[in-house]
């Protein structure tokens, strides 16, 4: 299977943010991720 991946590259966080799979787009900033983690911890 590895022989089929001739032009693959590792994506950075900014590269991943530029991928839009839907009309809605969420930018994953460090602050946003910290808020998600904090909210999840407060629910537990």
Secondary structure as a PSIPRED ss2 file (coil, helix, strand):
# PSIPRED VFORMAT (PSIPRED V4.0)

   1 X C   1.000  0.000  0.000
   2 X H   0.000  1.000  0.000
   3 X H   0.000  1.000  0.000
   4 X H   0.000  1.000  0.000
   5 X C   1.000  0.000  0.000
   6 X C   1.000  0.000  0.000
   7 X C   1.000  0.000  0.000
   8 X C   1.000  0.000  0.000
   9 X C   1.000  0.000  0.000
  10 X C   1.000  0.000  0.000
  11 X C   1.000  0.000  0.000
  12 X C   1.000  0.000  0.000
  13 X H   0.000  1.000  0.000
  14 X H   0.000  1.000  0.000
  15 X H   0.000  1.000  0.000
  16 X H   0.000  1.000  0.000
  17 X H   0.000  1.000  0.000
  18 X C   1.000  0.000  0.000
  19 X C   1.000  0.000  0.000
  20 X C   1.000  0.000  0.000
  21 X C   1.000  0.000  0.000
  22 X C   1.000  0.000  0.000
  23 X C   1.000  0.000  0.000
  24 X C   1.000  0.000  0.000
  25 X C   1.000  0.000  0.000
  26 X C   1.000  0.000  0.000
  27 X C   1.000  0.000  0.000
  28 X C   1.000  0.000  0.000
  29 X C   1.000  0.000  0.000
  30 X H   0.000  1.000  0.000
  31 X H   0.000  1.000  0.000
  32 X H   0.000  1.000  0.000
  33 X H   0.000  1.000  0.000
  34 X H   0.000  1.000  0.000
  35 X H   0.000  1.000  0.000
  36 X H   0.000  1.000  0.000
  37 X H   0.000  1.000  0.000
  38 X H   0.000  1.000  0.000
  39 X H   0.000  1.000  0.000
  40 X H   0.000  1.000  0.000
  41 X H   0.000  1.000  0.000
  42 X H   0.000  1.000  0.000
  43 X H   0.000  1.000  0.000
  44 X C   1.000  0.000  0.000
